[in-house]
Amino acid sequence: MGTVYNENGNKNEYAYMRDVIQVYHPEYAAESDERKQKQLERASKGHFTTSFILEETFSMYSESLGDQFILIPSNKIGEDFKDGSDLKTCSITLRSDGLWKGDISGLKNKKGALRVIIYNGITEELEYYFLPYPDWQVLLNSPKSVNAKIALSATPNKKGVMDRLQPYRCIDFTSLVIKK
Protein backbone atom coordinates (compact mmCIF):
# COMPACT_ATOMS: atom_id res chain seq x y z
CA MET A 1 0.00 0.00 0.00
CA GLY A 2 1.59 3.27 -1.06
CA THR A 3 1.02 6.45 0.88
CA VAL A 4 0.59 9.72 -0.95
CA TYR A 5 1.75 13.01 0.55
CA ASN A 6 -1.31 15.02 1.55
CA GLU A 7 -0.81 18.60 2.77
CA ASN A 8 -4.41 18.71 4.07
CA GLY A 9 -3.98 15.65 6.26
CA ASN A 10 -4.49 11.92 6.02
CA LYS A 11 -6.75 10.86 8.89
CA ASN A 12 -6.30 7.13 8.44
CA GLU A 13 -2.47 7.28 8.50
CA TYR A 14 -2.70 9.52 11.57
CA ALA A 15 -5.01 7.01 13.29
CA TYR A 16 -2.78 4.02 12.43
CA MET A 17 0.18 5.86 13.96
CA ARG A 18 -1.67 7.15 17.04
CA ASP A 19 -3.80 4.12 17.93
CA VAL A 20 -1.61 1.19 16.89
CA ILE A 21 2.03 2.01 16.11
CA GLN A 22 2.69 4.43 18.97
CA VAL A 23 0.93 2.12 21.42
CA TYR A 24 2.09 -1.39 20.41
CA HIS A 25 5.40 -0.97 18.53
CA PRO A 26 8.08 -0.96 21.25
CA GLU A 27 10.34 1.56 19.54
CA TYR A 28 7.58 4.08 18.79
CA ALA A 29 5.86 3.57 22.16
CA ALA A 30 9.09 4.47 23.96
CA GLU A 31 9.38 7.87 22.25
CA SER A 32 8.82 11.14 24.14
CA ASP A 33 5.44 12.85 23.85
CA GLU A 34 7.05 15.63 21.80
CA ARG A 35 8.54 13.13 19.36
CA LYS A 36 5.22 11.27 19.12
CA GLN A 37 3.44 14.50 18.20
CA LYS A 38 5.96 15.16 15.41
CA GLN A 39 5.43 11.60 14.14
CA LEU A 40 1.66 12.17 14.10
CA GLU A 41 2.07 15.37 12.11
CA ARG A 42 4.30 13.57 9.61
CA ALA A 43 1.97 10.55 9.41
CA SER A 44 -1.00 12.76 8.61
CA LYS A 45 0.96 14.15 5.65
CA GLY A 46 1.90 10.69 4.36
CA HIS A 47 5.58 10.77 5.33
CA PHE A 48 5.56 7.18 6.61
CA THR A 49 4.89 3.86 4.92
CA THR A 50 2.56 2.87 7.73
CA SER A 51 1.62 -0.45 6.10
CA PHE A 52 5.18 -1.71 6.60
CA ILE A 53 5.38 -0.30 10.14
CA LEU A 54 2.02 -1.92 10.96
CA GLU A 55 3.30 -5.33 9.82
CA GLU A 56 6.37 -4.84 12.00
CA THR A 57 4.14 -3.77 14.89
CA PHE A 58 2.06 -6.95 14.57
CA SER A 59 5.17 -9.12 14.66
CA MET A 60 6.94 -7.32 17.50
CA TYR A 61 3.83 -7.01 19.65
CA SER A 62 2.88 -10.65 19.10
CA GLU A 63 6.25 -11.69 20.56
CA SER A 64 5.37 -9.92 23.81
CA LEU A 65 2.15 -11.95 24.11
CA GLY A 66 3.85 -15.34 24.27
CA ASP A 67 5.14 -18.07 21.99
CA GLN A 68 1.67 -19.29 20.97
CA PHE A 69 0.83 -15.87 19.46
CA ILE A 70 4.02 -14.99 17.55
CA LEU A 71 3.42 -13.75 14.00
CA ILE A 72 6.64 -14.28 12.10
CA PRO A 73 7.08 -12.01 9.05
CA SER A 74 7.06 -13.74 5.67
CA ASN A 75 8.55 -12.78 2.33
CA LYS A 76 6.32 -15.14 0.36
CA ILE A 77 3.91 -13.73 -2.22
CA GLY A 78 0.38 -13.64 -0.87
CA GLU A 79 1.17 -13.49 2.85
CA ASP A 80 2.65 -11.08 5.36
CA PHE A 81 3.10 -13.64 8.14
CA LYS A 82 4.26 -17.26 8.15
CA ASP A 83 0.84 -18.45 9.39
CA GLY A 84 -0.35 -17.51 5.88
CA SER A 85 -2.30 -14.45 7.01
CA ASP A 86 -2.06 -11.02 5.42
CA LEU A 87 -2.51 -7.54 6.87
CA LYS A 88 -4.84 -5.21 5.00
CA THR A 89 -5.81 -1.63 5.74
CA CYS A 90 -8.56 0.45 4.22
CA SER A 91 -10.75 3.46 4.90
CA ILE A 92 -14.46 4.06 4.79
CA THR A 93 -14.79 7.56 3.33
CA LEU A 94 -17.52 9.82 2.03
CA ARG A 95 -17.61 9.48 -1.76
CA SER A 96 -18.81 12.05 -4.26
CA ASP A 97 -22.13 10.19 -4.58
CA GLY A 98 -22.86 10.87 -0.90
CA LEU A 99 -22.29 7.27 0.22
CA TRP A 100 -19.73 6.03 2.73
CA LYS A 101 -17.67 3.33 1.02
CA GLY A 102 -14.33 1.58 0.95
CA ASP A 103 -12.61 -1.51 -0.41
CA ILE A 104 -10.37 -4.18 1.00
CA SER A 105 -8.28 -4.55 -2.12
CA GLY A 106 -5.16 -6.27 -3.41
CA LEU A 107 -6.53 -9.73 -2.68
CA LYS A 108 -5.67 -11.52 -5.92
CA ASN A 109 -2.72 -13.57 -4.60
CA LYS A 110 -3.80 -13.92 -0.97
CA LYS A 111 -4.08 -17.45 0.33
CA GLY A 112 -4.83 -17.17 4.03
CA ALA A 113 -6.79 -15.23 6.61
CA LEU A 114 -6.97 -11.44 6.43
CA ARG A 115 -6.12 -9.26 9.43
CA VAL A 116 -7.88 -6.01 8.56
CA ILE A 117 -7.63 -2.58 10.12
CA ILE A 118 -10.27 -0.17 8.84
CA TYR A 119 -10.34 3.56 9.43
CA ASN A 120 -14.04 4.37 9.75
CA GLY A 121 -14.51 7.94 8.56
CA ILE A 122 -17.97 8.16 10.16
CA THR A 123 -16.77 7.37 13.67
CA GLU A 124 -13.17 8.53 13.02
CA GLU A 125 -11.95 5.38 14.75
CA LEU A 126 -10.06 2.25 13.80
CA GLU A 127 -11.88 -1.08 13.62
CA TYR A 128 -10.29 -4.52 13.61
CA TYR A 129 -11.46 -7.61 11.73
CA PHE A 130 -10.16 -11.16 11.28
CA LEU A 131 -11.52 -12.82 8.15
CA PRO A 132 -10.73 -16.54 7.72
CA TYR A 133 -9.85 -17.47 4.14
CA PRO A 134 -13.07 -19.38 3.28
CA ASP A 135 -15.22 -16.57 4.68
CA TRP A 136 -13.56 -13.71 2.83
CA GLN A 137 -13.65 -15.74 -0.37
CA VAL A 138 -17.46 -15.75 -0.06
CA LEU A 139 -17.46 -11.99 0.54
CA LEU A 140 -15.12 -11.52 -2.42
CA ASN A 141 -17.38 -13.50 -4.70
CA SER A 142 -20.54 -11.68 -3.68
CA PRO A 143 -22.36 -9.68 -6.37
CA LYS A 144 -21.16 -6.37 -4.87
CA SER A 145 -17.50 -7.31 -5.16
CA VAL A 146 -15.28 -7.20 -8.28
CA ASN A 147 -11.60 -7.24 -9.23
CA ALA A 148 -10.23 -9.13 -6.21
CA LYS A 149 -11.55 -6.75 -3.57
CA ILE A 150 -14.23 -6.75 -0.92
CA ALA A 151 -16.52 -3.76 -1.36
CA LEU A 152 -17.70 -2.18 1.88
CA SER A 153 -20.31 0.40 2.73
CA ALA A 154 -21.32 1.96 6.02
CA THR A 155 -24.50 3.62 7.17
CA PRO A 156 -24.14 6.93 9.05
CA ASN A 157 -27.43 6.47 10.93
CA LYS A 158 -26.07 3.17 12.28
CA LYS A 159 -22.86 4.88 13.50
CA GLY A 160 -20.79 3.52 10.64
CA VAL A 161 -21.58 -0.16 11.12
CA MET A 162 -20.47 -2.35 8.21
CA ASP A 163 -23.02 -5.16 8.43
CA ARG A 164 -21.09 -7.56 6.17
CA LEU A 165 -18.10 -7.62 8.51
CA GLN A 166 -19.69 -7.67 11.96
CA PRO A 167 -19.27 -11.46 12.47
CA TYR A 168 -15.51 -10.98 12.04
CA ARG A 169 -15.00 -7.94 14.25
CA CYS A 170 -12.33 -8.03 16.94
CA ILE A 171 -12.77 -5.94 20.06
CA ASP A 172 -9.28 -4.40 19.84
CA PHE A 173 -5.84 -4.64 18.29
CA THR A 174 -4.67 -7.34 20.70
CA SER A 175 -7.64 -9.53 19.77
CA LEU A 176 -6.74 -9.16 16.10
CA VAL A 177 -3.12 -10.11 16.74
CA ILE A 178 -3.89 -13.30 18.70
CA LYS A 179 -6.70 -14.54 16.45
CA LYS A 180 -5.94 -17.82 14.68
C-alpha positions in Angstrom: 0.0 0.0 0.0 1.6 3.3 -1.1 1.0 6.5 0.9 0.6 9.7 -1.0 1.7 13.0 0.5 -1.3 15.0 1.5 -0.8 18.6 2.8 -4.4 18.7 4.1 -4.0 15.6 6.3 -4.5 11.9 6.0 -6.7 10.9 8.9 -6.3 7.1 8.4 -2.5 7.3 8.5 -2.7 9.5 11.6 -5.0 7.0 13.3 -2.8 4.0 12.4 0.2 5.9 14.0 -1.7 7.1 17.0 -3.8 4.1 17.9 -1.6 1.2 16.9 2.0 2.0 16.1 2.7 4.4 19.0 0.9 2.1 21.4 2.1 -1.4 20.4 5.4 -1.0 18.5 8.1 -1.0 21.3 10.3 1.6 19.5 7.6 4.1 18.8 5.9 3.6 22.2 9.1 4.5 24.0 9.4 7.9 22.3 8.8 11.1 24.1 5.4 12.9 23.8 7.1 15.6 21.8 8.5 13.1 19.4 5.2 11.3 19.1 3.4 14.5 18.2 6.0 15.2 15.4 5.4 11.6 14.1 1.7 12.2 14.1 2.1 15.4 12.1 4.3 13.6 9.6 2.0 10.5 9.4 -1.0 12.8 8.6 1.0 14.2 5.7 1.9 10.7 4.4 5.6 10.8 5.3 5.6 7.2 6.6 4.9 3.9 4.9 2.6 2.9 7.7 1.6 -0.4 6.1 5.2 -1.7 6.6 5.4 -0.3 10.1 2.0 -1.9 11.0 3.3 -5.3 9.8 6.4 -4.8 12.0 4.1 -3.8 14.9 2.1 -6.9 14.6 5.2 -9.1 14.7 6.9 -7.3 17.5 3.8 -7.0 19.7 2.9 -10.7 19.1 6.2 -11.7 20.6 5.4 -9.9 23.8 2.1 -11.9 24.1 3.8 -15.3 24.3 5.1 -18.1 22.0 1.7 -19.3 21.0 0.8 -15.9 19.5 4.0 -15.0 17.6 3.4 -13.7 14.0 6.6 -14.3 12.1 7.1 -12.0 9.1 7.1 -13.7 5.7 8.6 -12.8 2.3 6.3 -15.1 0.4 3.9 -13.7 -2.2 0.4 -13.6 -0.9 1.2 -13.5 2.8 2.6 -11.1 5.4 3.1 -13.6 8.1 4.3 -17.3 8.1 0.8 -18.4 9.4 -0.4 -17.5 5.9 -2.3 -14.5 7.0 -2.1 -11.0 5.4 -2.5 -7.5 6.9 -4.8 -5.2 5.0 -5.8 -1.6 5.7 -8.6 0.4 4.2 -10.8 3.5 4.9 -14.5 4.1 4.8 -14.8 7.6 3.3 -17.5 9.8 2.0 -17.6 9.5 -1.8 -18.8 12.1 -4.3 -22.1 10.2 -4.6 -22.9 10.9 -0.9 -22.3 7.3 0.2 -19.7 6.0 2.7 -17.7 3.3 1.0 -14.3 1.6 0.9 -12.6 -1.5 -0.4 -10.4 -4.2 1.0 -8.3 -4.6 -2.1 -5.2 -6.3 -3.4 -6.5 -9.7 -2.7 -5.7 -11.5 -5.9 -2.7 -13.6 -4.6 -3.8 -13.9 -1.0 -4.1 -17.5 0.3 -4.8 -17.2 4.0 -6.8 -15.2 6.6 -7.0 -11.4 6.4 -6.1 -9.3 9.4 -7.9 -6.0 8.6 -7.6 -2.6 10.1 -10.3 -0.2 8.8 -10.3 3.6 9.4 -14.0 4.4 9.7 -14.5 7.9 8.6 -18.0 8.2 10.2 -16.8 7.4 13.7 -13.2 8.5 13.0 -11.9 5.4 14.8 -10.1 2.2 13.8 -11.9 -1.1 13.6 -10.3 -4.5 13.6 -11.5 -7.6 11.7 -10.2 -11.2 11.3 -11.5 -12.8 8.2 -10.7 -16.5 7.7 -9.9 -17.5 4.1 -13.1 -19.4 3.3 -15.2 -16.6 4.7 -13.6 -13.7 2.8 -13.7 -15.7 -0.4 -17.5 -15.8 -0.1 -17.5 -12.0 0.5 -15.1 -11.5 -2.4 -17.4 -13.5 -4.7 -20.5 -11.7 -3.7 -22.4 -9.7 -6.4 -21.2 -6.4 -4.9 -17.5 -7.3 -5.2 -15.3 -7.2 -8.3 -11.6 -7.2 -9.2 -10.2 -9.1 -6.2 -11.6 -6.8 -3.6 -14.2 -6.8 -0.9 -16.5 -3.8 -1.4 -17.7 -2.2 1.9 -20.3 0.4 2.7 -21.3 2.0 6.0 -24.5 3.6 7.2 -24.1 6.9 9.1 -27.4 6.5 10.9 -26.1 3.2 12.3 -22.9 4.9 13.5 -20.8 3.5 10.6 -21.6 -0.2 11.1 -20.5 -2.4 8.2 -23.0 -5.2 8.4 -21.1 -7.6 6.2 -18.1 -7.6 8.5 -19.7 -7.7 12.0 -19.3 -11.5 12.5 -15.5 -11.0 12.0 -15.0 -7.9 14.3 -12.3 -8.0 16.9 -12.8 -5.9 20.1 -9.3 -4.4 19.8 -5.8 -4.6 18.3 -4.7 -7.3 20.7 -7.6 -9.5 19.8 -6.7 -9.2 16.1 -3.1 -10.1 16.7 -3.9 -13.3 18.7 -6.7 -14.5 16.4 -5.9 -17.8 14.7 
